[in-house]
Amino acid sequence: MSLADKTNGIWLEIIYNGDEYEGNLRERLEELVAGTGLEILGIKNNRLRETILGRINEDEELGDLEESMVFERCLKSKNIPEEKWPQLLNVFQEVVLLLKDEQD
């Protein structure tokens, strides 16, 4: 019998530091805890974050950056041609505004 079988209401914050890129990490973890008393509150995929952000210095954290800065770094890390950036940034800004309006 495992801990997940014995208890209810355990909250988890998971930090992934693996060397492999795990694009579907959340889905895989949700499948693992399905039907248990475990609930995933947050997942930090440090590998993905470092790949996308390309940290400038050790003190830089995702929460310190504006949404548009993170998106630009994603575009750069995925080698999206710079001539496509303005259109993609405009669409991104529209989505951000819509999400903020929904939260208000």
C-alpha positions in Angstrom: 0.0 0.0 0.0 1.4 3.4 -1.0 1.1 6.8 0.6 -1.4 7.8 -2.1 -3.6 4.9 -1.1 -3.5 5.7 2.6 -4.3 9.3 2.7 -6.6 12.0 1.3 -5.9 15.6 0.6 -2.1 15.7 0.1 -1.0 18.7 -1.9 2.0 18.5 -4.1 4.3 21.1 -5.6 6.6 19.3 -8.1 10.0 20.5 -9.3 11.4 18.8 -12.3 15.2 19.0 -12.7 15.7 16.2 -15.2 18.1 16.4 -18.1 15.4 15.3 -20.6 12.9 17.8 -22.1 9.4 16.8 -20.9 6.9 18.7 -22.9 3.9 16.8 -21.5 5.0 16.7 -17.9 1.8 18.0 -16.4 -0.3 15.4 -18.3 2.0 12.6 -17.3 1.9 13.6 -13.6 -1.9 14.1 -13.6 -2.3 10.6 -14.9 0.0 9.3 -12.1 -2.1 10.9 -9.3 -5.5 10.3 -10.8 -7.8 8.4 -8.4 -5.5 9.1 -5.4 -5.7 11.5 -2.6 -2.9 13.5 -4.1 -3.5 16.9 -5.8 -0.9 18.7 -7.8 -0.9 22.4 -7.0 2.0 23.4 -9.1 4.7 22.1 -11.4 8.0 23.8 -12.1 9.8 22.4 -15.1 13.3 23.9 -14.6 14.6 22.3 -17.7 11.9 23.9 -19.9 12.3 27.2 -18.1 16.1 27.3 -18.7 15.7 26.2 -22.3 13.1 28.9 -23.1 14.4 31.7 -20.9 18.1 31.3 -21.6 18.9 32.8 -18.2 20.9 36.0 -18.3 22.1 35.6 -14.7 21.6 33.2 -11.8 19.3 35.6 -10.0 16.8 35.9 -12.8 13.4 34.3 -12.2 10.4 33.8 -14.4 8.3 36.0 -12.1 10.7 38.9 -12.6 10.0 39.1 -16.3 7.1 40.7 -18.2 4.9 38.4 -20.3 6.2 39.9 -23.6 9.8 39.3 -22.6 9.1 35.7 -21.9 7.3 35.3 -25.2 10.1 37.0 -27.1 12.6 34.6 -25.6 10.3 31.7 -26.6 10.3 33.0 -30.2 14.1 33.3 -30.1 14.7 29.8 -28.6 12.4 28.2 -31.2 14.3 30.0 -34.0 11.2 31.9 -35.3 12.3 34.3 -38.0 12.4 37.8 -36.6 10.2 39.2 -39.5 7.3 37.1 -38.0 7.8 38.5 -34.5 5.6 41.6 -34.8 2.5 39.7 -35.9 3.0 37.0 -33.3 3.7 39.6 -30.6 0.4 41.5 -31.5 -1.6 38.3 -31.3 0.1 37.4 -28.0 -0.7 40.8 -26.6 -4.4 40.4 -27.6 -4.6 37.0 -25.8 -2.9 38.4 -22.7 -5.5 41.3 -22.6 -8.4 38.9 -23.1 -7.1 36.7 -20.2 -6.7 39.7 -18.0 -10.2 41.0 -18.8 -11.6 37.5 -17.9 -9.8 37.6 -14.5 -11.3 41.1 -13.6 
